[in-house]
Amino acid sequence: MIRYLAYPETQRSPSTFIILAALEEAGKLPKVTFRHVSREQNRVAHELAHMAKRLHHSAVWRERAPVCVEQTVAQDVNSSVNP
């Protein structure tokens, strides 16, 4: 996925429209960097994906994380502040 986002002109994925839409939205932000991280480094996204599968829907939270990932968010924030 990161390769597709980094080089959208070179891929022929069936999901091209999703990749281009993601890039368009990312372009609206001051700075966005796409990079691959391991699942251990991306625990919050992993937990949210599992929650969406369990509940059969997705959502956007602003300024507050769902209770089920609050502890993981705190650990991620603390580990990025204190490497």
For each residue, the residues with C-beta under 8 A, 3 or more apart:
1: 4 5
2: 5 6 34 35 36
3: 6 7 11
4: 1 7 8 11 13 15 19
5: 1 2 8 19 22 23 26 34
6: 2 3 34
7: 3 4 10 11
8: 4 5 11 16 19 20 23
9:
10: 7
11: 3 4 7 8 16 19
12: 16
13: 4 16 19
14:
15: 4 18 19
16: 8 11 12 13 19 20
17: 20 21
18: 15 21 22
19: 4 5 8 11 13 15 16 22 23
20: 8 16 17 23 24
21: 17 18 24 25
22: 5 18 19 25 26
23: 5 8 19 20 26 27
24: 20 21 27 28
25: 21 22 28 29
26: 5 22 23 29 32 34
27: 23 24 32
28: 24 25
29: 25 26 32
30:
31:
32: 26 27 29
33:
34: 2 5 6 26
35: 2
36: 2
37: 41 42
38: 41 42
39: 42 43 46
40: 43
41: 37 38
42: 37 38 39 45 46
43: 39 40 46 47 72 75 76
44: 47 48 65 69 72 73 76
45: 42 48 49
46: 39 42 43 49 50
47: 43 44 50 51 68 69 72
48: 44 45 51 52 66 69
49: 45 46 52 53
50: 46 47 53 54
51: 47 48 54 55 66 68 69
52: 48 49 55 56 57 58
53: 49 50 56
54: 50 51
55: 51 52
56: 52 53
57: 52
58: 52
59:
60:
61: 64 65 66
62:
63:
64: 61
65: 44 61 69 70 73
66: 48 51 61 69 70
67: 70
68: 47 51
69: 44 47 48 51 65 66 72 73
70: 65 66 67 73 74
71: 74 75
72: 43 44 47 69 75 76
73: 44 65 69 70 76 77
74: 70 71 77 78
75: 43 71 72 78 79
76: 43 44 72 73 79 80
77: 73 74 80 81
78: 74 75 81 82
79: 75 76 82 83
80: 76 77 83
81: 77 78
82: 78 79
83: 79 80
